[in-house]
């Protein structure tokens, strides 16, 4: 399996849903699609999914998640990246190129206005859920699946609660959040 396979599943899952569907609905549709696969293929899907999550493990994106979700713990950042995968390849790649691009995303704008966070833990477990549906076993077999997070950029090692620094580094997101609060 390759990362392109993940994007094809996300695209197929999103195709059957309204454009503004919550990420949890995308995850459920992904599980439904994966449930039609052979168990070995479902297991193989896990690595490229986590490869996407590893490549998005970046301090600048973590700062963006922190602004958008009014905080982001380790788990919260994982769940934010799950949400990001559920948005599809274009949004994901734009966010990697420039986390500020999320300031124009309709779900981000709505989340700030509604004071809701953007997370989707279910995306992280779509292979497990599909595997359980197909095999009745609730745990994926050990297939050499590897998660190796890269080091975080030390230039982004600052207190994310420092509003002035966030405004300097992520001005559009910070303004969106401040506007939503005011």
Secondary structure, DSSP 8 states (H G I E B T S, - for coil): --HHHHHHHHHHHHHTS-TT--HHHHHHHHHHHHTTS-HHHHHHHHHHHHHHHHHT--HHHHHHHHHHTT---HHHHHHHHHHHHHT-HHHHHHHHH-GGGGGG-HHHHHHHHHT-----HHHHTHHHHHHHHHHS-SS--------------GGG-S-TT-HHHHHHHSHHHHHHHHHHH-
